Amino acid sequence: MKKGIHPENYRPVVFKDMSNGDMFLTKSTAKTNDTVEFEGETYPVVKVERASSSTPLVASISS
């Protein structure tokens, strides 16, 4: 990854689907004060109402 092209707050963040509890780790600049344990590490967490894993259409296509 090229240095200097991402904001300074670009870091690993967990997104948590609040409808089914699924979580995934990615990088983001999303602001949050909450944290969560994920795979043995503590990360900032962004809670979302629905992610692709709980959307019926996407879940049925990926099955």
PDB file as gemmi writes it, atoms N, CA and C in Angstrom:
CRYST1    1.000    1.000    1.000  90.00  90.00  90.00 P 1                      
ATOM      1  N   MET A   1       0.841  -1.168   0.000  1.00  0.00           N  
ATOM      2  CA  MET A   1       0.000   0.000   0.000  1.00  0.00           C  
ATOM      3  C   MET A   1       0.893   1.240   0.000  1.00  0.00           C  
ATOM      4  N   LYS A   2       0.544   2.224  -0.804  1.00  0.00           N  
ATOM      5  CA  LYS A   2       1.331   3.445  -0.874  1.00  0.00           C  
ATOM      6  C   LYS A   2       1.233   4.223   0.430  1.00  0.00           C  
ATOM      7  N   LYS A   3       2.344   4.766   0.849  1.00  0.00           N  
ATOM      8  CA  LYS A   3       2.390   5.595   2.052  1.00  0.00           C  
ATOM      9  C   LYS A   3       1.810   6.972   1.747  1.00  0.00           C  
ATOM     10  N   GLY A   4       1.132   7.537   2.728  1.00  0.00           N  
ATOM     11  CA  GLY A   4       0.673   8.919   2.620  1.00  0.00           C  
ATOM     12  C   GLY A   4      -0.607   9.151   1.833  1.00  0.00           C  
ATOM     13  N   ILE A   5      -1.284   8.084   1.364  1.00  0.00           N  
ATOM     14  CA  ILE A   5      -2.502   8.325   0.584  1.00  0.00           C  
ATOM     15  C   ILE A   5      -3.773   8.106   1.413  1.00  0.00           C  
ATOM     16  N   HIS A   6      -3.629   7.543   2.624  1.00  0.00           N  
ATOM     17  CA  HIS A   6      -4.784   7.314   3.481  1.00  0.00           C  
ATOM     18  C   HIS A   6      -4.751   8.273   4.666  1.00  0.00           C  
ATOM     19  N   PRO A   7      -5.928   8.644   5.178  1.00  0.00           N  
ATOM     20  CA  PRO A   7      -5.965   9.505   6.366  1.00  0.00           C  
ATOM     21  C   PRO A   7      -5.258   8.832   7.543  1.00  0.00           C  
ATOM     22  N   GLU A   8      -4.815   9.624   8.510  1.00  0.00           N  
ATOM     23  CA  GLU A   8      -4.079   9.078   9.656  1.00  0.00           C  
ATOM     24  C   GLU A   8      -4.935   8.150  10.508  1.00  0.00           C  
ATOM     25  N   ASN A   9      -6.266   8.335  10.506  1.00  0.00           N  
ATOM     26  CA  ASN A   9      -7.135   7.498  11.328  1.00  0.00           C  
ATOM     27  C   ASN A   9      -7.632   6.253  10.583  1.00  0.00           C  
ATOM     28  N   TYR A  10      -6.992   5.891   9.485  1.00  0.00           N  
ATOM     29  CA  TYR A  10      -7.316   4.675   8.734  1.00  0.00           C  
ATOM     30  C   TYR A  10      -6.723   3.494   9.485  1.00  0.00           C  
ATOM     31  N   ARG A  11      -7.593   2.663  10.099  1.00  0.00           N  
ATOM     32  CA  ARG A  11      -7.127   1.602  10.970  1.00  0.00           C  
ATOM     33  C   ARG A  11      -8.058   0.411  10.918  1.00  0.00           C  
ATOM     34  N   PRO A  12      -7.630  -0.732  11.493  1.00  0.00           N  
ATOM     35  CA  PRO A  12      -8.528  -1.895  11.550  1.00  0.00           C  
ATOM     36  C   PRO A  12      -9.752  -1.576  12.411  1.00  0.00           C  
ATOM     37  N   VAL A  13     -10.923  -1.927  11.902  1.00  0.00           N  
ATOM     38  CA  VAL A  13     -12.195  -1.700  12.596  1.00  0.00           C  
ATOM     39  C   VAL A  13     -13.076  -2.924  12.380  1.00  0.00           C  
ATOM     40  N   VAL A  14     -13.802  -3.328  13.422  1.00  0.00           N  
ATOM     41  CA  VAL A  14     -14.766  -4.416  13.315  1.00  0.00           C  
ATOM     42  C   VAL A  14     -16.137  -3.810  13.060  1.00  0.00           C  
ATOM     43  N   PHE A  15     -16.850  -4.342  12.081  1.00  0.00           N  
ATOM     44  CA  PHE A  15     -18.243  -3.978  11.844  1.00  0.00           C  
ATOM     45  C   PHE A  15     -19.094  -5.120  12.368  1.00  0.00           C  
ATOM     46  N   LYS A  16     -20.080  -4.787  13.203  1.00  0.00           N  
ATOM     47  CA  LYS A  16     -20.925  -5.806  13.821  1.00  0.00           C  
ATOM     48  C   LYS A  16     -22.364  -5.641  13.359  1.00  0.00           C  
ATOM     49  N   ASP A  17     -22.915  -6.719  12.777  1.00  0.00           N  
ATOM     50  CA  ASP A  17     -24.310  -6.776  12.346  1.00  0.00           C  
ATOM     51  C   ASP A  17     -25.164  -7.005  13.593  1.00  0.00           C  
ATOM     52  N   MET A  18     -25.951  -6.029  13.981  1.00  0.00           N  
ATOM     53  CA  MET A  18     -26.721  -6.125  15.221  1.00  0.00           C  
ATOM     54  C   MET A  18     -27.933  -7.044  15.090  1.00  0.00           C  
ATOM     55  N   SER A  19     -28.321  -7.408  13.867  1.00  0.00           N  
ATOM     56  CA  SER A  19     -29.474  -8.294  13.705  1.00  0.00           C  
ATOM     57  C   SER A  19     -29.127  -9.765  13.938  1.00  0.00           C  
ATOM     58  N   ASN A  20     -27.852 -10.137  13.719  1.00  0.00           N  
ATOM     59  CA  ASN A  20     -27.490 -11.547  13.915  1.00  0.00           C  
ATOM     60  C   ASN A  20     -26.151 -11.745  14.639  1.00  0.00           C  
ATOM     61  N   GLY A  21     -25.463 -10.666  14.987  1.00  0.00           N  
ATOM     62  CA  GLY A  21     -24.218 -10.773  15.750  1.00  0.00           C  
ATOM     63  C   GLY A  21     -22.974 -11.050  14.934  1.00  0.00           C  
ATOM     64  N   ASP A  22     -23.106 -11.235  13.608  1.00  0.00           N  
ATOM     65  CA  ASP A  22     -21.927 -11.466  12.766  1.00  0.00           C  
ATOM     66  C   ASP A  22     -20.996 -10.255  12.828  1.00  0.00           C  
ATOM     67  N   MET A  23     -19.696 -10.518  12.762  1.00  0.00           N  
ATOM     68  CA  MET A  23     -18.703  -9.451  12.775  1.00  0.00           C  
ATOM     69  C   MET A  23     -17.675  -9.710  11.687  1.00  0.00           C  
ATOM     70  N   PHE A  24     -17.140  -8.627  11.129  1.00  0.00           N  
ATOM     71  CA  PHE A  24     -16.033  -8.767  10.193  1.00  0.00           C  
ATOM     72  C   PHE A  24     -15.057  -7.622  10.388  1.00  0.00           C  
ATOM     73  N   LEU A  25     -13.789  -7.911  10.137  1.00  0.00           N  
ATOM     74  CA  LEU A  25     -12.703  -6.965  10.331  1.00  0.00           C  
ATOM     75  C   LEU A  25     -12.285  -6.402   8.987  1.00  0.00           C  
ATOM     76  N   THR A  26     -12.166  -5.087   8.936  1.00  0.00           N  
ATOM     77  CA  THR A  26     -11.691  -4.408   7.738  1.00  0.00           C  
ATOM     78  C   THR A  26     -10.966  -3.150   8.190  1.00  0.00           C  
ATOM     79  N   LYS A  27     -10.542  -2.331   7.275  1.00  0.00           N  
ATOM     80  CA  LYS A  27      -9.941  -1.045   7.629  1.00  0.00           C  
ATOM     81  C   LYS A  27     -10.929   0.059   7.290  1.00  0.00           C  
ATOM     82  N   SER A  28     -10.945   1.091   8.136  1.00  0.00           N  
ATOM     83  CA  SER A  28     -11.918   2.159   7.958  1.00  0.00           C  
ATOM     84  C   SER A  28     -11.467   3.414   8.694  1.00  0.00           C  
ATOM     85  N   THR A  29     -12.096   4.526   8.350  1.00  0.00           N  
ATOM     86  CA  THR A  29     -11.913   5.776   9.080  1.00  0.00           C  
ATOM     87  C   THR A  29     -13.163   6.099   9.900  1.00  0.00           C  
ATOM     88  N   ALA A  30     -14.102   5.157   9.996  1.00  0.00           N  
ATOM     89  CA  ALA A  30     -15.352   5.375  10.730  1.00  0.00           C  
ATOM     90  C   ALA A  30     -15.048   5.731  12.184  1.00  0.00           C  
ATOM     91  N   LYS A  31     -15.767   6.723  12.692  1.00  0.00           N  
ATOM     92  CA  LYS A  31     -15.557   7.169  14.065  1.00  0.00           C  
ATOM     93  C   LYS A  31     -16.418   6.356  15.014  1.00  0.00           C  
ATOM     94  N   THR A  32     -15.815   5.893  16.107  1.00  0.00           N  
ATOM     95  CA  THR A  32     -16.533   5.153  17.142  1.00  0.00           C  
ATOM     96  C   THR A  32     -15.739   5.195  18.435  1.00  0.00           C  
ATOM     97  N   ASN A  33     -16.454   5.160  19.550  1.00  0.00           N  
ATOM     98  CA  ASN A  33     -15.812   5.090  20.860  1.00  0.00           C  
ATOM     99  C   ASN A  33     -15.930   3.700  21.461  1.00  0.00           C  
ATOM    100  N   ASP A  34     -16.709   2.818  20.817  1.00  0.00           N  
ATOM    101  CA  ASP A  34     -16.932   1.461  21.311  1.00  0.00           C  
ATOM    102  C   ASP A  34     -15.813   0.541  20.843  1.00  0.00           C  
ATOM    103  N   THR A  35     -15.545  -0.498  21.642  1.00  0.00           N  
ATOM    104  CA  THR A  35     -14.559  -1.512  21.264  1.00  0.00           C  
ATOM    105  C   THR A  35     -15.160  -2.893  21.464  1.00  0.00           C  
ATOM    106  N   VAL A  36     -14.516  -3.896  20.830  1.00  0.00           N  
ATOM    107  CA  VAL A  36     -14.974  -5.280  20.939  1.00  0.00           C  
ATOM    108  C   VAL A  36     -13.761  -6.203  20.835  1.00  0.00           C  
ATOM    109  N   GLU A  37     -13.844  -7.358  21.491  1.00  0.00           N  
ATOM    110  CA  GLU A  37     -12.827  -8.395  21.341  1.00  0.00           C  
ATOM    111  C   GLU A  37     -13.157  -9.190  20.082  1.00  0.00           C  
ATOM    112  N   PHE A  38     -12.180  -9.355  19.192  1.00  0.00           N  
ATOM    113  CA  PHE A  38     -12.380 -10.101  17.957  1.00  0.00           C  
ATOM    114  C   PHE A  38     -11.097 -10.849  17.649  1.00  0.00           C  
ATOM    115  N   GLU A  39     -11.185 -12.175  17.595  1.00  0.00           N  
ATOM    116  CA  GLU A  39     -10.038 -13.030  17.306  1.00  0.00           C  
ATOM    117  C   GLU A  39      -8.853 -12.729  18.227  1.00  0.00           C  
ATOM    118  N   GLY A  40      -9.151 -12.525  19.520  1.00  0.00           N  
ATOM    119  CA  GLY A  40      -8.110 -12.335  20.519  1.00  0.00           C  
ATOM    120  C   GLY A  40      -7.540 -10.934  20.636  1.00  0.00           C  
ATOM    121  N   GLU A  41      -8.037  -9.994  19.859  1.00  0.00           N  
ATOM    122  CA  GLU A  41      -7.560  -8.610  19.891  1.00  0.00           C  
ATOM    123  C   GLU A  41      -8.726  -7.671  20.170  1.00  0.00           C  
ATOM    124  N   THR A  42      -8.438  -6.481  20.685  1.00  0.00           N  
ATOM    125  CA  THR A  42      -9.459  -5.460  20.911  1.00  0.00           C  
ATOM    126  C   THR A  42      -9.399  -4.441  19.774  1.00  0.00           C  
ATOM    127  N   TYR A  43     -10.560  -4.200  19.155  1.00  0.00           N  
ATOM    128  CA  TYR A  43     -10.655  -3.281  18.025  1.00  0.00           C  
ATOM    129  C   TYR A  43     -11.801  -2.293  18.259  1.00  0.00           C  
ATOM    130  N   PRO A  44     -11.742  -1.133  17.595  1.00  0.00           N  
ATOM    131  CA  PRO A  44     -12.921  -0.276  17.567  1.00  0.00           C  
ATOM    132  C   PRO A  44     -14.036  -1.031  16.847  1.00  0.00           C  
ATOM    133  N   VAL A  45     -15.297  -0.810  17.255  1.00  0.00           N  
ATOM    134  CA  VAL A  45     -16.417  -1.509  16.613  1.00  0.00           C  
ATOM    135  C   VAL A  45     -17.453  -0.496  16.147  1.00  0.00           C  
ATOM    136  N   VAL A  46     -17.952  -0.724  14.923  1.00  0.00           N  
ATOM    137  CA  VAL A  46     -19.057   0.055  14.370  1.00  0.00           C  
ATOM    138  C   VAL A  46     -20.243  -0.885  14.281  1.00  0.00           C  
ATOM    139  N   LYS A  47     -21.335  -0.509  14.930  1.00  0.00           N  
ATOM    140  CA  LYS A  47     -22.535  -1.349  14.940  1.00  0.00           C  
ATOM    141  C   LYS A  47     -23.452  -0.919  13.804  1.00  0.00           C  
ATOM    142  N   VAL A  48     -23.843  -1.894  12.976  1.00  0.00           N  
ATOM    143  CA  VAL A  48     -24.747  -1.621  11.854  1.00  0.00           C  
ATOM    144  C   VAL A  48     -26.016  -2.452  12.020  1.00  0.00           C  
ATOM    145  N   GLU A  49     -27.130  -1.930  11.528  1.00  0.00           N  
ATOM    146  CA  GLU A  49     -28.394  -2.658  11.660  1.00  0.00           C  
ATOM    147  C   GLU A  49     -28.387  -3.951  10.870  1.00  0.00           C  
ATOM    148  N   ARG A  50     -27.893  -3.890   9.627  1.00  0.00           N  
ATOM    149  CA  ARG A  50     -27.854  -5.077   8.770  1.00  0.00           C  
ATOM    150  C   ARG A  50     -26.618  -5.038   7.895  1.00  0.00           C  
ATOM    151  N   ALA A  51     -25.946  -6.164   7.839  1.00  0.00           N  
ATOM    152  CA  ALA A  51     -24.824  -6.334   6.920  1.00  0.00           C  
ATOM    153  C   ALA A  51     -25.247  -7.366   5.876  1.00  0.00           C  
ATOM    154  N   SER A  52     -24.393  -7.650   4.931  1.00  0.00           N  
ATOM    155  CA  SER A  52     -24.766  -8.567   3.849  1.00  0.00           C  
ATOM    156  C   SER A  52     -25.116  -9.958   4.362  1.00  0.00           C  
ATOM    157  N   SER A  53     -24.541 -10.373   5.501  1.00  0.00           N  
ATOM    158  CA  SER A  53     -24.811 -11.721   6.003  1.00  0.00           C  
ATOM    159  C   SER A  53     -26.233 -11.897   6.514  1.00  0.00           C  
ATOM    160  N   SER A  54     -26.927 -10.800   6.816  1.00  0.00           N  
ATOM    161  CA  SER A  54     -28.292 -10.911   7.319  1.00  0.00           C  
ATOM    162  C   SER A  54     -29.329 -10.405   6.333  1.00  0.00           C  
ATOM    163  N   THR A  55     -28.913 -10.013   5.145  1.00  0.00           N  
ATOM    164  CA  THR A  55     -29.844  -9.564   4.128  1.00  0.00           C  
ATOM    165  C   THR A  55     -30.319 -10.797   3.377  1.00  0.00           C  
ATOM    166  N   PRO A  56     -31.618 -11.086   3.369  1.00  0.00           N  
ATOM    167  CA  PRO A  56     -32.126 -12.344   2.790  1.00  0.00           C  
ATOM    168  C   PRO A  56     -31.656 -12.620   1.360  1.00  0.00           C  
ATOM    169  N   LEU A  57     -31.670 -11.627   0.494  1.00  0.00           N  
ATOM    170  CA  LEU A  57     -31.282 -11.853  -0.891  1.00  0.00           C  
ATOM    171  C   LEU A  57     -29.817 -12.276  -0.984  1.00  0.00           C  
ATOM    172  N   VAL A  58     -28.940 -11.566  -0.330  1.00  0.00           N  
ATOM    173  CA  VAL A  58     -27.511 -11.887  -0.375  1.00  0.00           C  
ATOM    174  C   VAL A  58     -27.235 -13.223   0.289  1.00  0.00           C  
ATOM    175  N   ALA A  59     -27.886 -13.493   1.417  1.00  0.00           N  
ATOM    176  CA  ALA A  59     -27.678 -14.752   2.124  1.00  0.00           C  
ATOM    177  C   ALA A  59     -28.107 -15.938   1.267  1.00  0.00           C  
ATOM    178  N   SER A  60     -29.204 -15.800   0.513  1.00  0.00           N  
ATOM    179  CA  SER A  60     -29.655 -16.912  -0.323  1.00  0.00           C  
ATOM    180  C   SER A  60     -28.770 -17.120  -1.537  1.00  0.00           C  
ATOM    181  N   ILE A  61     -28.185 -16.058  -2.063  1.00  0.00           N  
ATOM    182  CA  ILE A  61     -27.297 -16.181  -3.228  1.00  0.00           C  
ATOM    183  C   ILE A  61     -25.991 -16.846  -2.811  1.00  0.00           C  
ATOM    184  N   SER A  62     -25.471 -16.501  -1.620  1.00  0.00           N  
ATOM    185  CA  SER A  62     -24.185 -17.043  -1.205  1.00  0.00           C  
ATOM    186  C   SER A  62     -24.277 -18.467  -0.660  1.00  0.00           C  
ATOM    187  N   SER A  63     -25.477 -18.969  -0.437  1.00  0.00           N  
ATOM    188  CA  SER A  63     -25.632 -20.330   0.108  1.00  0.00           C  
ATOM    189  C   SER A  63     -25.414 -21.381  -0.953  1.00  0.00           C  
TER     190      SER A  63                                                      
END                                                                             
